[in-house]
Amino acid sequence: MVRLRIMPLVEDFGEALNHPCDILPKTRLVFTRDYRIFGQFRHFPDASPGEDDVLLEPPIEPLPLPPEIMLVECEEDGEIKTRTDGLGVEIGFVYARQLKALVIPEDSSAVNKAIKAYIDALPDDIPIILAWE
């Protein structure tokens, strides 16, 4: 099952992306599985659209993390520094203004609707790290 984890860099308003460092986002939200949402991203790992998919033109296109940035993931064995997500895809980011274009279908889960409401409340220039799992 594919899910999308978003990590808004609200703690420092994205300043961490401007300096070589390891990023450990405190805010982590996971969209429940809804391919009608996921299909709105360019390079979605399972990019075969279904008949009910919402297609954005242009689709949301993540930017690559700066080369000196590593994402820190906390696992049972300790911290892991990585640049790839659970599917082996390079981790990227978008700005909140890009995710505000995301269309959440009316019959999508309450969790997905709440995450979209959170995104809509963020300042446009907040970077949001995206990771598929």
Summary of the structure (lengths in Angstrom):
residues: 133
radius of gyration: 14.4
end to end distance: 8.0
largest distance: 43.0
contacts: 366
relative contact order: 0.28
helix: 18%
strand: 28%
